[in-house]
């Protein structure tokens, strides 16, 4: 899989911090039922790596990757546990070299023009804009489209149902990341039907005419 292919799987990439590994497969099933077949499981919790492994073994139809990957060691562990791709909140030589050595997709985080240049000059033209709304949101993405016309982004952080279509309407946005689609309370209560409902509603809100195979 290429970075472009990862970012074209779904207009929404759920960003999930799992506290309980037992919730991993039921959550993945709930997302699939709601029409979303990709998930970013962060390494912020002790259950992260085990959850990635459980989902990758139980549900091959779910594209599962790791998030909050901060260094090469995190990257290697995530891949060893079945992560098909990696998202990071930032960018570094360590992460980029590990991605190239393992031949596993890295979507690094950027927030400034200098970081976008750093990514582009190292061959990474698909990035996460993080934290999206704090970094400048819609306006910074519009500004980036001039000098960095080949770059494509997954804005994450502050994206919600109210602004998702505005982000997706931009030529340089292929998908969005969001944690709102998997509320902590719903996970705590194991209310997977609510999560399926939220996914279905979000997919309905997204405008049908948006083309996710942007060049």
N, C-alpha and C positions, 0 to 999 in steps of 0.2 A: 504493500500500500504506500502511496505517496502522500505527502502532507495535503495536497489538493484533494485527493480522494477522501482522506479522513474528514476534511472540513466540508465536504459535499455530501456526507452521509445523511445529515439532518440539519435543518435550520436552527435547531436547539441542541446544545450539548449540556446535559445536566451535570452540574458540579456537586459532588456528593462527599460528605464526610461521615463515614459509618462508624458508629461506636460499637456495634454488635455484628460480628461476622455472620451470625445466623440470619440476619436481615438481608444479606447480599443477594442471594438468588431470588427470594420473593420480591425484592425491590426491582431487580432486573426484569422479572416477569411482568410486574406492574407497568414498567416503562414500555415494554414491548406491546402490551395490550393497549396502551395509550397512543401507540404509533411512533414511538421513539426507540431507535435501535443502536444508540451510542450512549456511553456514559463515561464520565471522568471521575474516577474514585481517587480522592486526595490521600496523600500519605501523612495527613495531619493527625491521624489516630492510629492506635496500635492494631486496629482491625483492617487497615487499608490493604496491606499486601495480601493477607489471607482472603479478603473479600474479592480482590482481583482474580486470585487463583481459583476460588470457588466458582465464580461466574464464567471464567474462560473455559473451565472443564464442563460445567453443567449446561451452558447455553451458547453454543458456537455461533448462533445467529445474532448474538449481541456483540457489538464492537466495544470492547472494554479497554480503557487506557488508564494511566496514572496521572494524577495532578499533584501540585505542590512538590514537584521534583526539583531539588535545590542543587544537586551535585552529581558527579559521575557515579558515585556509590549508590545513591538513591535510584538512579537510572538503571544500573545493572540489576539491582534487587527487584525493581518493578518488572523488568523484562523477564527475569528468572521466574517470576510468579505469574507470568502470562499476559502482561500488558502488551497490547498491540501497537500502542503509540504513547507518547509522553507529552504532557503540557507542563510548562514551568511558568511561575509568576515573573521570572526574569530571564536574563540571557548571560552566558559566560562561555569562554573557550572550552572549559571542562565539559559542559553539557553538549556543546556542538561536536567536539571531538569524540565523545562517547556515542553520540547518535550516529556519526559516520562509521565508527569502529564496529558497532553492533548492527548497522544497517536497519535501524528502527527510527521511525518518524519522531522528530522533535518539533513541537510548536512552541517556540520560546516567547516569553513575555516581553513586551516593549511598551514604553510610555513616552518616549521623546524621539525627536528626529535623529539624534546621535545614535540611539539604540536601534532604530530602524536601519540606519546606514550600516551599523555594525553587523546586523543580521544579514542584510542584503549582500554586503561585501564578502560574507562567509558562505554564501549560497543558500541562505534560509529566507525564502520569499513569502512564507506563510507564517504569520505570527499571531499571538494573542495580544490584544490591546488591554493592558491591565495596570491599574484599576480603571476601567473604561470611562466612566462618567467623571471621575476625579481628574483623569488625564486630559480631559477635553471633549470626550464623547463624540457626538456627530460632527462638531466643528473641526476637531483635530483630524478626524478621518478624512474629511473633505480637504483639509489643508495638505495632508500626506499624499493625496491622489495626484497632486501636481508633480513634485520632485520624485516621488516613488510610485510611478504609475504601474509598475509590475507587481507591487506588493499587495497581498491579500490578508485580511484580518478576521479574527474571531474576538470581537469585543466582549469582555467579561468583567463584571463588577458594576452593579447599578442598572443592569439590563432587566426589564420587566415587561409585563403584558402591555403597559401603556406606551413604551417606547420601542418595542422590539421591531415593529414594522418599519419605523424610521431608520433604524440601524440596517435592517435587511434590504432597504431600498437603495443603499449606497453600492456603487459598482465594485468598490474594493472590500466589501464585507461578504464573506461566504457563509458564515454561520455566527451564532451568538452563544455565549456560555452563561449559565445561570443556575443559582442554587434555589431560587424561589419555587421551582417546579417540584422539589422534594423537601417540603417543610420539615423542620426538626420535630415538631409536635406530631405530625403524621407518622414519622418513623418511630418515635417513642411509643406511640399507641399502636404501632403495627397496622395502621390504617392504609393498607396498600390500595384499596379501592379509591380512596380520596386522591392518591397520587396518580392513578390511572385517569381519573376524572380531570385533574389539573393538566395532564399531558394532552388529553383529547381536546380540552378547551383551548389550550395554547396553540395547538396545531390548526384549530379552526380559525383562531384570531389572525394567524399569519395570512397575508394576502396571497390568493391563489395565483396571481399573475407574476409573482416574483420568480425569476429564473435562477436556480441555484447552480447552474452549470456555467456561471460567468467566466469569461476568458481572463 
